[in-house]
Amino acid sequence: MSCEEVCSHFIRTVNSYLASNGGRLVALARASNQSTVKLSTYGLMRYYSPLLNYPKLMNLLKALIDCGLSECLSSHGFELIEEDEVYVRIPVRYVEELLKRHQ
């Protein structure tokens, strides 16, 4: 699987999470005057569809990091943050646009 395909699958996972939880996230972000939201990738596990070579989300994340993912993710406004765990920072406007498309 190419790096682009890995990135696309990760973005689909994030979008699935946001379709379910985006309204709440936007409301909280707007109430606290935030322009981005920071999601723990552990919260995305429930929305991940396993792939043959990447049976777990953490396997896909490792592949993203190994690919030098920044270009693919940044084209969507995403940023991966590696701390004690891995987070993804997403612009609130991305979430709002996604929710509009899914109405």
C-alpha positions as a Markdown table, in Angstrom:
| # | Residue | x | y | z |
|---|---|---|---|---|
| 1 | Met | 0.0 | 0.0 | 0.0 |
| 2 | Ser | 1.4 | 3.4 | -1.0 |
| 3 | Cys | 1.9 | 6.3 | 1.4 |
| 4 | Glu | -0.9 | 8.1 | -0.3 |
| 5 | Glu | -3.3 | 5.2 | 0.3 |
| 6 | Val | -2.3 | 5.0 | 3.9 |
| 7 | Cys | -2.9 | 8.7 | 4.3 |
| 8 | Ser | -6.2 | 8.5 | 2.5 |
| 9 | His | -7.4 | 5.7 | 4.8 |
| 10 | Phe | -6.4 | 7.7 | 7.9 |
| 11 | Ile | -8.3 | 10.7 | 6.6 |
| 12 | Arg | -11.4 | 8.5 | 6.0 |
| 13 | Thr | -11.1 | 7.3 | 9.6 |
| 14 | Val | -10.9 | 10.8 | 10.9 |
| 15 | Asn | -13.8 | 11.9 | 8.8 |
| 16 | Ser | -15.9 | 9.0 | 10.1 |
| 17 | Tyr | -15.1 | 10.1 | 13.7 |
| 18 | Leu | -16.0 | 13.7 | 12.8 |
| 19 | Ala | -19.2 | 12.8 | 11.2 |
| 20 | Ser | -20.3 | 11.3 | 14.5 |
| 21 | Asn | -18.7 | 13.8 | 16.9 |
| 22 | Gly | -18.0 | 16.9 | 14.9 |
| 23 | Gly | -21.0 | 18.9 | 16.0 |
| 24 | Arg | -20.0 | 18.6 | 19.6 |
| 25 | Leu | -16.4 | 19.4 | 18.8 |
| 26 | Val | -17.3 | 22.5 | 16.8 |
| 27 | Ala | -19.6 | 23.7 | 19.6 |
| 28 | Leu | -16.9 | 23.3 | 22.2 |
| 29 | Ala | -14.2 | 24.8 | 20.0 |
| 30 | Arg | -16.3 | 27.9 | 19.2 |
| 31 | Ala | -17.3 | 28.3 | 22.9 |
| 32 | Ser | -13.7 | 28.4 | 23.8 |
| 33 | Asn | -12.6 | 30.5 | 20.8 |
| 34 | Gln | -10.3 | 27.7 | 19.3 |
| 35 | Ser | -9.5 | 27.5 | 15.7 |
| 36 | Thr | -8.3 | 23.9 | 15.9 |
| 37 | Val | -9.2 | 20.8 | 17.8 |
| 38 | Lys | -6.7 | 18.2 | 19.0 |
| 39 | Leu | -7.9 | 14.6 | 18.9 |
| 40 | Ser | -6.3 | 11.6 | 20.6 |
| 41 | Thr | -5.8 | 8.9 | 18.0 |
| 42 | Tyr | -7.1 | 6.4 | 20.6 |
| 43 | Gly | -10.5 | 8.0 | 20.1 |
| 44 | Leu | -10.4 | 7.1 | 16.4 |
| 45 | Met | -9.9 | 3.4 | 17.0 |
| 46 | Arg | -13.6 | 2.7 | 17.1 |
| 47 | Tyr | -14.0 | 4.3 | 13.6 |
| 48 | Tyr | -11.0 | 2.5 | 12.0 |
| 49 | Ser | -11.7 | -0.1 | 9.3 |
| 50 | Pro | -8.9 | -2.7 | 9.4 |
| 51 | Leu | -6.8 | -3.3 | 6.3 |
| 52 | Leu | -4.9 | -6.5 | 5.5 |
| 53 | Asn | -1.5 | -5.0 | 6.2 |
| 54 | Tyr | -2.7 | -2.7 | 8.9 |
| 55 | Pro | -5.1 | -4.6 | 11.2 |
| 56 | Lys | -4.9 | -1.9 | 13.9 |
| 57 | Leu | -5.0 | 1.9 | 13.7 |
| 58 | Met | -1.6 | 2.0 | 15.5 |
| 59 | Asn | -0.1 | 0.0 | 12.6 |
| 60 | Leu | -1.4 | 2.5 | 10.1 |
| 61 | Leu | -0.1 | 5.4 | 12.3 |
| 62 | Lys | 3.3 | 3.9 | 12.3 |
| 63 | Ala | 3.2 | 3.6 | 8.5 |
| 64 | Leu | 2.1 | 7.3 | 8.3 |
| 65 | Ile | 5.0 | 8.4 | 10.4 |
| 66 | Asp | 7.4 | 6.2 | 8.5 |
| 67 | Cys | 6.1 | 7.8 | 5.2 |
| 68 | Gly | 6.9 | 11.3 | 6.3 |
| 69 | Leu | 3.1 | 12.0 | 6.2 |
| 70 | Ser | 3.3 | 15.7 | 6.7 |
| 71 | Glu | 2.6 | 16.7 | 3.1 |
| 72 | Cys | -0.5 | 14.5 | 2.6 |
| 73 | Leu | -2.0 | 15.4 | 6.0 |
| 74 | Ser | -1.1 | 19.1 | 5.8 |
| 75 | Ser | -2.9 | 19.3 | 2.4 |
| 76 | His | -6.1 | 18.7 | 4.5 |
| 77 | Gly | -4.9 | 21.0 | 7.3 |
| 78 | Phe | -4.1 | 18.1 | 9.6 |
| 79 | Glu | -1.0 | 17.9 | 11.8 |
| 80 | Leu | 0.1 | 14.8 | 13.7 |
| 81 | Ile | 1.6 | 15.5 | 17.1 |
| 82 | Glu | 3.7 | 12.8 | 18.8 |
| 83 | Glu | 3.7 | 13.3 | 22.6 |
| 84 | Asp | 3.0 | 10.6 | 25.2 |
| 85 | Glu | 0.5 | 9.4 | 22.6 |
| 86 | Val | -0.2 | 10.4 | 19.0 |
| 87 | Tyr | -2.7 | 13.2 | 18.4 |
| 88 | Val | -4.1 | 14.8 | 15.3 |
| 89 | Arg | -4.8 | 18.6 | 15.2 |
| 90 | Ile | -7.6 | 19.6 | 12.8 |
| 91 | Pro | -8.9 | 23.0 | 11.9 |
| 92 | Val | -12.4 | 23.7 | 13.1 |
| 93 | Arg | -13.3 | 25.0 | 9.7 |
| 94 | Tyr | -12.5 | 21.6 | 8.2 |
| 95 | Val | -14.9 | 20.0 | 10.7 |
| 96 | Glu | -17.6 | 22.5 | 9.8 |
| 97 | Glu | -17.2 | 21.9 | 6.1 |
| 98 | Leu | -17.3 | 18.2 | 6.6 |
| 99 | Leu | -20.5 | 18.5 | 8.6 |
| 100 | Lys | -22.1 | 20.7 | 5.9 |
| 101 | Arg | -21.3 | 18.1 | 3.2 |
| 102 | His | -22.9 | 15.3 | 5.4 |
| 103 | Gln | -26.2 | 17.1 | 6.0 |
